[in-house]
Amino acid sequence: MTAQEMNSWLYYGDGIKLWEEVYENFNLIPRPAGNTGVQMGGWFNKEINTTNDLKGLKMRIPGLGGEVLARAGGTPFTLAGAEIFTSLQTGVIDATEWVGPYNDRAFGLHKAAKYYYYPGWHEPGPSLECIINKDAYNSLSDQHKSIIDIACKAANVDMISDYMAKNYQALEFFKKEKVQIKQFPAEVLSKLNKISDEILLELSQKNNLSKKVYDSYVNFLSRVRPWTLISEDAYLSSFK
């Protein structure tokens, strides 16, 4: 989901309700409190022209994204933030994902790689969270609970807006620095998306709660995506 699709599911679908159910055993209350928006695909010292270029690719990409890369024939690495630049510069890894132009500029990644690929197929709308002790939250008055909830919503909106403003400024900087900004080929994105769907489906079969979250997410996405395609996507496509 995009950031706005994710927010719609969380606030107006079953997202937050299911999130709370997942955290129930940990005695925690989660609230959405930020979103970077769609991220970049990463920095590469090798061009990605076909799916064959993913084979043997050494890339810093943790979590589910790393599992997807592995199934595509690559070798995922999990590195601490402080190790990324040197590892990329010295050839320990061929590529890395981080966040987007704003954060990537701060890391100086443009000095360690030739190509900057988009889009971030693995993080189209990553939601950040505020986690609250459930007992402490429930001890509050309804008014104070509302203050926390509204503050988290405000942080969510502010972060998306902040990243939009700072990302375009950093992107302008990269262009001046002659960074080669390239789009992943459709063939590559199709393969990565297909593998992603397979992995998520497998994870959904592990237990009833995972399936419950997966079914809700997929059902909401199948209904909201047609609107995204004929609204924002169609509008932006008209400028190509």
Phi and psi restraints in degrees (value plus and minus 20) as a CYANA .aco file:
   2 THR   PHI     -92.7   -52.7
   2 THR   PSI     152.4   192.4
   3 ALA   PHI     -78.5   -38.5
   3 ALA   PSI     -63.1   -23.1
   4 GLN   PHI     -92.5   -52.5
   4 GLN   PSI     -56.4   -16.4
   5 GLU   PHI     -83.4   -43.4
   5 GLU   PSI     -61.3   -21.3
   6 MET   PHI     -82.2   -42.2
   6 MET   PSI     -66.0   -26.0
   7 ASN   PHI     -80.7   -40.7
   7 ASN   PSI     -59.2   -19.2
   8 SER   PHI     -82.5   -42.5
   8 SER   PSI     -63.0   -23.0
   9 TRP   PHI     -86.2   -46.2
   9 TRP   PSI     -62.4   -22.4
  10 LEU   PHI     -85.7   -45.7
  10 LEU   PSI     -70.0   -30.0
  11 TYR   PHI    -104.3   -64.3
  11 TYR   PSI     -53.8   -13.8
  12 TYR   PHI    -141.1  -101.1
  12 TYR   PSI     -18.6    21.4
  13 GLY   PHI    -132.1   -92.1
  13 GLY   PSI    -165.8  -125.8
  14 ASP   PHI    -119.6   -79.6
  14 ASP   PSI     -11.9    28.1
  15 GLY   PHI     -73.9   -33.9
  15 GLY   PSI     -77.6   -37.6
  16 ILE   PHI     -85.8   -45.8
  16 ILE   PSI     -59.9   -19.9
  17 LYS   PHI     -77.9   -37.9
  17 LYS   PSI     -65.1   -25.1
  18 LEU   PHI     -90.7   -50.7
  18 LEU   PSI     -56.4   -16.4
  19 TRP   PHI     -78.9   -38.9
  19 TRP   PSI     -65.1   -25.1
  20 GLU   PHI     -82.9   -42.9
  20 GLU   PSI     -57.9   -17.9
  21 GLU   PHI     -85.2   -45.2
  21 GLU   PSI     -60.0   -20.0
  22 VAL   PHI     -83.1   -43.1
  22 VAL   PSI     -57.8   -17.8
  23 TYR   PHI    -108.2   -68.2
  23 TYR   PSI     -22.6    17.4
  24 GLU   PHI     -74.2   -34.2
  24 GLU   PSI     -66.4   -26.4
  25 ASN   PHI     -88.5   -48.5
  25 ASN   PSI     -34.1     5.9
  26 PHE   PHI    -118.6   -78.6
  26 PHE   PSI     -18.7    21.3
  27 ASN   PHI      38.1    78.1
  27 ASN   PSI      23.5    63.5
  28 LEU   PHI    -147.5  -107.5
  28 LEU   PSI     132.4   172.4
  29 ILE   PHI    -135.0   -95.0
  29 ILE   PSI     100.9   140.9
  30 PRO   PHI    -118.5   -78.5
  30 PRO   PSI     127.7   167.7
  31 ARG   PHI    -159.1  -119.1
  31 ARG   PSI     116.4   156.4
  32 PRO   PHI     -81.0   -41.0
  32 PRO   PSI     112.9   152.9
  33 ALA   PHI    -163.4  -123.4
  33 ALA   PSI       7.7    47.7
  34 GLY   PHI     139.3   179.3
  34 GLY   PSI     135.8   175.8
  35 ASN   PHI    -180.5  -140.5
  35 ASN   PSI     110.5   150.5
  36 THR   PHI    -100.9   -60.9
  36 THR   PSI     -31.7     8.3
  37 GLY   PHI      58.3    98.3
  37 GLY   PSI    -198.7  -158.7
  38 VAL   PHI     -79.9   -39.9
  38 VAL   PSI     114.4   154.4
  39 GLN   PHI    -115.8   -75.8
  39 GLN   PSI     159.6   199.6
  40 MET   PHI    -109.9   -69.9
  40 MET   PSI     141.0   181.0
  41 GLY   PHI     -95.9   -55.9
  41 GLY   PSI     -43.3    -3.3
  42 GLY   PHI     108.5   148.5
  42 GLY   PSI     156.7   196.7
  43 TRP   PHI    -124.1   -84.1
  43 TRP   PSI     111.5   151.5
  44 PHE   PHI    -151.4  -111.4
  44 PHE   PSI     123.4   163.4
  45 ASN   PHI    -123.5   -83.5
  45 ASN   PSI     -13.1    26.9
  46 LYS   PHI    -151.0  -111.0
  46 LYS   PSI     119.9   159.9
  47 GLU   PHI     -93.4   -53.4
  47 GLU   PSI     124.9   164.9
  48 ILE   PHI    -131.6   -91.6
  48 ILE   PSI      79.6   119.6
  49 ASN   PHI    -125.3   -85.3
  49 ASN   PSI     -49.9    -9.9
  50 THR   PHI    -161.8  -121.8
  50 THR   PSI     153.1   193.1
  51 THR   PHI     -84.6   -44.6
  51 THR   PSI     -43.6    -3.6
  52 ASN   PHI     -83.7   -43.7
  52 ASN   PSI     -46.0    -6.0
  53 ASP   PHI     -92.8   -52.8
  53 ASP   PSI     -32.3     7.7
  54 LEU   PHI    -100.0   -60.0
  54 LEU   PSI     -42.3    -2.3
  55 LYS   PHI     -89.9   -49.9
  55 LYS   PSI     103.7   143.7
  56 GLY   PHI      60.9   100.9
  56 GLY   PSI     -20.6    19.4
  57 LEU   PHI     -88.2   -48.2
  57 LEU   PSI     104.4   144.4
  58 LYS   PHI    -114.4   -74.4
  58 LYS   PSI      89.7   129.7
  59 MET   PHI    -153.1  -113.1
  59 MET   PSI     114.6   154.6
  60 ARG   PHI     -96.5   -56.5
  60 ARG   PSI      85.6   125.6
  61 ILE   PHI    -176.3  -136.3
  61 ILE   PSI      86.1   126.1
  62 PRO   PHI    -104.4   -64.4
  62 PRO   PSI     157.2   197.2
  63 GLY   PHI      45.3    85.3
  63 GLY   PSI    -168.1  -128.1
  64 LEU   PHI     -83.6   -43.6
  64 LEU   PSI     -53.6   -13.6
  65 GLY   PHI     -79.5   -39.5
  65 GLY   PSI     -58.6   -18.6
  66 GLY   PHI     -85.7   -45.7
  66 GLY   PSI     -58.3   -18.3
  67 GLU   PHI     -83.9   -43.9
  67 GLU   PSI     -59.0   -19.0
  68 VAL   PHI     -83.6   -43.6
  68 VAL   PSI     -67.4   -27.4
  69 LEU   PHI     -79.0   -39.0
  69 LEU   PSI     -61.6   -21.6
  70 ALA   PHI     -80.5   -40.5
  70 ALA   PSI     -62.5   -22.5
  71 ARG   PHI     -89.7   -49.7
  71 ARG   PSI     -42.8    -2.8
  72 ALA   PHI    -104.4   -64.4
  72 ALA   PSI     -21.9    18.1
  73 GLY   PHI      85.5   125.5
  73 GLY   PSI     -20.1    19.9
  74 GLY   PHI    -109.9   -69.9
  74 GLY   PSI     157.9   197.9
  75 THR   PHI    -140.7  -100.7
  75 THR   PSI      85.7   125.7
  76 PRO   PHI     -98.3   -58.3
  76 PRO   PSI     123.1   163.1
  77 PHE   PHI    -139.4   -99.4
  77 PHE   PSI     125.2   165.2
  78 THR   PHI    -133.1   -93.1
  78 THR   PSI      92.8   132.8
  79 LEU   PHI    -145.8  -105.8
  79 LEU   PSI     127.1   167.1
  80 ALA   PHI     -86.8   -46.8
  80 ALA   PSI     131.6   171.6
  81 GLY   PHI     -72.4   -32.4
  81 GLY   PSI     -59.4   -19.4
  82 ALA   PHI     -89.0   -49.0
  82 ALA   PSI     -36.4     3.6
  83 GLU   PHI    -115.2   -75.2
  83 GLU   PSI     -31.4     8.6
  84 ILE   PHI     -85.3   -45.3
  84 ILE   PSI     -71.0   -31.0
  85 PHE   PHI     -77.7   -37.7
  85 PHE   PSI     -71.7   -31.7
  86 THR   PHI     -83.6   -43.6
  86 THR   PSI     -59.8   -19.8
  87 SER   PHI     -84.0   -44.0
  87 SER   PSI     -57.2   -17.2
  88 LEU   PHI     -93.6   -53.6
  88 LEU   PSI     -61.1   -21.1
  89 GLN   PHI     -87.8   -47.8
  89 GLN   PSI     -55.9   -15.9
  90 THR   PHI    -112.8   -72.8
  90 THR   PSI     -24.1    15.9
  91 GLY   PHI      69.1   109.1
  91 GLY   PSI     -11.7    28.3
  92 VAL   PHI     -81.0   -41.0
  92 VAL   PSI     -56.5   -16.5
  93 ILE   PHI    -146.0  -106.0
  93 ILE   PSI     135.0   175.0
  94 ASP   PHI    -111.0   -71.0
  94 ASP   PSI     -41.6    -1.6
  95 ALA   PHI    -178.4  -138.4
  95 ALA   PSI     142.1   182.1
  96 THR   PHI    -171.2  -131.2
  96 THR   PSI     124.7   164.7
  97 GLU   PHI    -121.1   -81.1
  97 GLU   PSI     130.9   170.9
  98 TRP   PHI    -155.4  -115.4
  98 TRP   PSI    -112.9   -72.9
  99 VAL   PHI    -153.1  -113.1
  99 VAL   PSI    -105.5   -65.5
 100 GLY   PHI    -179.0  -139.0
 100 GLY   PSI    -194.4  -154.4
 101 PRO   PHI     -69.8   -29.8
 101 PRO   PSI     -65.8   -25.8
 102 TYR   PHI     -79.9   -39.9
 102 TYR   PSI     -75.7   -35.7
 103 ASN   PHI     -90.2   -50.2
 103 ASN   PSI     -55.7   -15.7
 104 ASP   PHI     -87.7   -47.7
 104 ASP   PSI     -54.7   -14.7
 105 ARG   PHI     -84.9   -44.9
 105 ARG   PSI     -61.4   -21.4
 106 ALA   PHI     -81.1   -41.1
 106 ALA   PSI     -50.3   -10.3
 107 PHE   PHI    -104.3   -64.3
 107 PHE   PSI     -29.5    10.5
 108 GLY   PHI      48.7    88.7
 108 GLY   PSI       6.7    46.7
 109 LEU   PHI     -85.3   -45.3
 109 LEU   PSI     -41.9    -1.9
 110 HIS   PHI     -86.6   -46.6
 110 HIS   PSI     -34.7     5.3
 111 LYS   PHI    -109.6   -69.6
 111 LYS   PSI     -25.6    14.4
 112 ALA   PHI    -138.2   -98.2
 112 ALA   PSI     -26.8    13.2
 113 ALA   PHI    -162.5  -122.5
 113 ALA   PSI     135.2   175.2
 114 LYS   PHI    -108.0   -68.0
 114 LYS   PSI     -56.3   -16.3
 115 TYR   PHI    -141.6  -101.6
 115 TYR   PSI     120.2   160.2
 116 TYR   PHI    -139.7   -99.7
 116 TYR   PSI      88.5   128.5
 117 TYR   PHI    -118.0   -78.0
 117 TYR   PSI     129.1   169.1
 118 TYR   PHI    -158.0  -118.0
 118 TYR   PSI     140.6   180.6
 119 PRO   PHI    -109.5   -69.5
 119 PRO   PSI     153.5   193.5
 120 GLY   PHI     -99.9   -59.9
 120 GLY   PSI      64.0   104.0
 121 TRP   PHI     -79.2   -39.2
 121 TRP   PSI     -45.0    -5.0
 122 HIS   PHI    -110.4   -70.4
 122 HIS   PSI     -36.0     4.0
 123 GLU   PHI    -163.8  -123.8
 123 GLU   PSI      53.9    93.9
 124 PRO   PHI     -97.6   -57.6
 124 PRO   PSI     -42.0    -2.0
 125 GLY   PHI    -184.0  -144.0
 125 GLY   PSI      40.3    80.3
 126 PRO   PHI     -88.7   -48.7
 126 PRO   PSI     104.0   144.0
 127 SER   PHI    -114.2   -74.2
 127 SER   PSI     110.4   150.4
 128 LEU   PHI    -114.2   -74.2
 128 LEU   PSI     140.2   180.2
 129 GLU   PHI    -150.2  -110.2
 129 GLU   PSI     134.0   174.0
 130 CYS   PHI    -129.4   -89.4
 130 CYS   PSI     105.6   145.6
 131 ILE   PHI    -130.6   -90.6
 131 ILE   PSI     110.0   150.0
 132 ILE   PHI    -145.2  -105.2
 132 ILE   PSI     118.1   158.1
 133 ASN   PHI     -79.8   -39.8
 133 ASN   PSI     106.6   146.6
 134 LYS   PHI     -82.8   -42.8
 134 LYS   PSI     -61.1   -21.1
 135 ASP   PHI     -82.9   -42.9
 135 ASP   PSI     -62.2   -22.2
 136 ALA   PHI     -85.5   -45.5
 136 ALA   PSI     -62.4   -22.4
 137 TYR   PHI     -83.3   -43.3
 137 TYR   PSI     -65.6   -25.6
 138 ASN   PHI     -89.5   -49.5
 138 ASN   PSI     -38.6     1.4
 139 SER   PHI     -99.2   -59.2
 139 SER   PSI     -31.7     8.3
 140 LEU   PHI    -101.0   -61.0
 140 LEU   PSI     138.0   178.0
 141 SER   PHI     -91.3   -51.3
 141 SER   PSI     142.6   182.6
 142 ASP   PHI     -79.3   -39.3
 142 ASP   PSI     -55.0   -15.0
 143 GLN   PHI     -83.8   -43.8
 143 GLN   PSI     -64.5   -24.5
 144 HIS   PHI     -91.3   -51.3
 144 HIS   PSI     -52.7   -12.7
 145 LYS   PHI     -82.4   -42.4
 145 LYS   PSI     -62.0   -22.0
 146 SER   PHI     -84.0   -44.0
 146 SER   PSI     -57.0   -17.0
 147 ILE   PHI     -81.3   -41.3
 147 ILE   PSI     -64.4   -24.4
 148 ILE   PHI     -83.7   -43.7
 148 ILE   PSI     -66.5   -26.5
 149 ASP   PHI     -82.0   -42.0
 149 ASP   PSI     -62.7   -22.7
 150 ILE   PHI     -89.0   -49.0
 150 ILE   PSI     -58.0   -18.0
 151 ALA   PHI     -83.0   -43.0
 151 ALA   PSI     -59.6   -19.6
 152 CYS   PHI     -86.3   -46.3
 152 CYS   PSI     -60.2   -20.2
 153 LYS   PHI     -83.2   -43.2
 153 LYS   PSI     -60.9   -20.9
 154 ALA   PHI     -83.5   -43.5
 154 ALA   PSI     -61.3   -21.3
 155 ALA   PHI     -84.2   -44.2
 155 ALA   PSI     -56.6   -16.6
 156 ASN   PHI     -82.4   -42.4
 156 ASN   PSI     -69.0   -29.0
 157 VAL   PHI     -86.7   -46.7
 157 VAL   PSI     -61.6   -21.6
 158 ASP   PHI     -83.1   -43.1
 158 ASP   PSI     -61.8   -21.8
 159 MET   PHI     -84.8   -44.8
 159 MET   PSI     -63.7   -23.7
 160 ILE   PHI     -79.7   -39.7
 160 ILE   PSI     -63.4   -23.4
 161 SER   PHI     -87.0   -47.0
 161 SER   PSI     -61.6   -21.6
 162 ASP   PHI     -82.8   -42.8
 162 ASP   PSI     -64.8   -24.8
 163 TYR   PHI     -86.9   -46.9
 163 TYR   PSI     -57.4   -17.4
 164 MET   PHI     -79.7   -39.7
 164 MET   PSI     -65.1   -25.1
 165 ALA   PHI     -88.3   -48.3
 165 ALA   PSI     -63.7   -23.7
 166 LYS   PHI     -97.4   -57.4
 166 LYS   PSI     -50.7   -10.7
 167 ASN   PHI     -86.6   -46.6
 167 ASN   PSI     -61.0   -21.0
 168 TYR   PHI     -88.0   -48.0
 168 TYR   PSI     -53.6   -13.6
 169 GLN   PHI     -86.4   -46.4
 169 GLN   PSI     -62.5   -22.5
 170 ALA   PHI     -88.1   -48.1
 170 ALA   PSI     -55.7   -15.7
 171 LEU   PHI     -83.3   -43.3
 171 LEU   PSI     -60.7   -20.7
 172 GLU   PHI     -80.7   -40.7
 172 GLU   PSI     -59.6   -19.6
 173 PHE   PHI     -81.9   -41.9
 173 PHE   PSI     -65.9   -25.9
 174 PHE   PHI     -81.5   -41.5
 174 PHE   PSI     -58.1   -18.1
 175 LYS   PHI     -84.6   -44.6
 175 LYS   PSI     -59.6   -19.6
 176 LYS   PHI     -85.8   -45.8
 176 LYS   PSI     -50.3   -10.3
 177 GLU   PHI    -103.3   -63.3
 177 GLU   PSI     -15.3    24.7
 178 LYS   PHI      44.2    84.2
 178 LYS   PSI      10.5    50.5
 179 VAL   PHI     -85.8   -45.8
 179 VAL   PSI     117.2   157.2
 180 GLN   PHI    -104.7   -64.7
 180 GLN   PSI      80.5   120.5
 181 ILE   PHI    -113.2   -73.2
 181 ILE   PSI      97.7   137.7
 182 LYS   PHI    -149.5  -109.5
 182 LYS   PSI     128.5   168.5
 183 GLN   PHI    -112.8   -72.8
 183 GLN   PSI     117.9   157.9
 184 PHE   PHI     -79.8   -39.8
 184 PHE   PSI     119.1   159.1
 185 PRO   PHI     -80.8   -40.8
 185 PRO   PSI     129.9   169.9
 186 ALA   PHI     -77.1   -37.1
 186 ALA   PSI     -57.1   -17.1
 187 GLU   PHI     -79.8   -39.8
 187 GLU   PSI     -61.5   -21.5
 188 VAL   PHI     -89.3   -49.3
 188 VAL   PSI     -66.7   -26.7
 189 LEU   PHI     -81.9   -41.9
 189 LEU   PSI     -59.7   -19.7
 190 SER   PHI     -81.5   -41.5
 190 SER   PSI     -63.3   -23.3
 191 LYS   PHI     -86.6   -46.6
 191 LYS   PSI     -64.7   -24.7
 192 LEU   PHI     -84.6   -44.6
 192 LEU   PSI     -60.0   -20.0
 193 ASN   PHI     -86.5   -46.5
 193 ASN   PSI     -58.9   -18.9
 194 LYS   PHI     -83.7   -43.7
 194 LYS   PSI     -66.1   -26.1
 195 ILE   PHI     -84.7   -44.7
 195 ILE   PSI     -59.5   -19.5
 196 SER   PHI     -78.0   -38.0
 196 SER   PSI     -66.0   -26.0
 197 ASP   PHI     -81.3   -41.3
 197 ASP   PSI     -59.8   -19.8
 198 GLU   PHI     -83.9   -43.9
 198 GLU   PSI     -64.2   -24.2
 199 ILE   PHI     -86.3   -46.3
 199 ILE   PSI     -63.3   -23.3
 200 LEU   PHI     -83.2   -43.2
 200 LEU   PSI     -59.6   -19.6
 201 LEU   PHI     -83.7   -43.7
 201 LEU   PSI     -61.7   -21.7
 202 GLU   PHI     -82.2   -42.2
 202 GLU   PSI     -63.6   -23.6
 203 LEU   PHI     -83.4   -43.4
 203 LEU   PSI     -53.9   -13.9
 204 SER   PHI     -87.2   -47.2
 204 SER   PSI     -38.5     1.5
 205 GLN   PHI    -108.7   -68.7
 205 GLN   PSI     -22.5    17.5
 206 LYS   PHI     -93.0   -53.0
 206 LYS   PSI     -54.0   -14.0
 207 ASN   PHI    -179.6  -139.6
 207 ASN   PSI     148.0   188.0
 208 ASN   PHI     -84.1   -44.1
 208 ASN   PSI     -58.0   -18.0
 209 LEU   PHI     -88.7   -48.7
 209 LEU   PSI     -60.1   -20.1
 210 SER   PHI     -80.6   -40.6
 210 SER   PSI     -62.2   -22.2
 211 LYS   PHI     -85.9   -45.9
 211 LYS   PSI     -57.2   -17.2
 212 LYS   PHI     -83.2   -43.2
 212 LYS   PSI     -65.4   -25.4
 213 VAL   PHI     -86.2   -46.2
 213 VAL   PSI     -66.0   -26.0
 214 TYR   PHI     -79.5   -39.5
 214 TYR   PSI     -68.0   -28.0
 215 ASP   PHI     -81.5   -41.5
 215 ASP   PSI     -61.4   -21.4
 216 SER   PHI     -85.1   -45.1
 216 SER   PSI     -65.5   -25.5
 217 TYR   PHI     -81.8   -41.8
 217 TYR   PSI     -70.6   -30.6
 218 VAL   PHI     -85.6   -45.6
 218 VAL   PSI     -60.4   -20.4
 219 ASN   PHI     -84.4   -44.4
 219 ASN   PSI     -63.9   -23.9
 220 PHE   PHI     -84.4   -44.4
 220 PHE   PSI     -63.1   -23.1
 221 LEU   PHI     -82.4   -42.4
 221 LEU   PSI     -60.6   -20.6
 222 SER   PHI     -84.5   -44.5
 222 SER   PSI     -44.4    -4.4
 223 ARG   PHI    -113.3   -73.3
 223 ARG   PSI     -54.1   -14.1
 224 VAL   PHI    -105.6   -65.6
 224 VAL   PSI     -48.8    -8.8
 225 ARG   PHI     -81.0   -41.0
 225 ARG   PSI     -60.3   -20.3
 226 PRO   PHI     -76.4   -36.4
 226 PRO   PSI     -54.8   -14.8
 227 TRP   PHI     -90.9   -50.9
 227 TRP   PSI     -61.9   -21.9
 228 THR   PHI     -77.2   -37.2
 228 THR   PSI     -61.3   -21.3
 229 LEU   PHI     -87.8   -47.8
 229 LEU   PSI     -54.0   -14.0
 230 ILE   PHI    -119.5   -79.5
 230 ILE   PSI     -14.9    25.1
 231 SER   PHI    -135.0   -95.0
 231 SER   PSI    -113.4   -73.4
 232 GLU   PHI     -82.1   -42.1
 232 GLU   PSI     -65.8   -25.8
 233 ASP   PHI     -82.4   -42.4
 233 ASP   PSI     -64.7   -24.7
 234 ALA   PHI     -85.1   -45.1
 234 ALA   PSI     -59.3   -19.3
 235 TYR   PHI     -82.7   -42.7
 235 TYR   PSI     -68.4   -28.4
 236 LEU   PHI     -86.6   -46.6
 236 LEU   PSI     -56.0   -16.0
 237 SER   PHI     -84.8   -44.8
 237 SER   PSI     -45.5    -5.5
 238 SER   PHI     -88.7   -48.7
 238 SER   PSI     -33.8     6.2
 239 PHE   PHI    -116.6   -76.6
 239 PHE   PSI     -21.8    18.2
